[in-house]
Amino acid sequence: MRKDKKNRCVWKMPEWMEPYRYIISSISGGHEVEEIVNGRTSVDENAPLALLECGAQMVVSVLRHLHDRGMLREMPEWKQ
């Protein structure tokens, strides 16, 4: 992972997660997945955006958990 200007790790979508990009971006209101997962918006600043970021981060976490345990099946081509 690379670091941003504030020396935080910047998440980049791994290759195996690419088939799920559409699902994550539809949850995040159509924002770029990397932008929304790396977001650190305060609820006081913008509550709807903070909730979208939280939801996208949670979906990524669940996908990573399933992938690490070998429980994630390949998505059929017609769903990609």
Sequence and secondary structure as in RCSB ss.txt:
>XXXX:A:sequence
MRKDKKNRCVWKMPEWMEPYRYIISSISGGHEVEEIVNGRTSVDENAPLALLECGAQMVVSVLRHLHDRGMLREM
PEWKQ
>XXXX:A:secstr
 EE TTS EE    GGGGGGHHHHHHHTTT  HHHHHS    TTT HHHHHHHHHHHHHHHHHHHHHHTT     
 GGG 
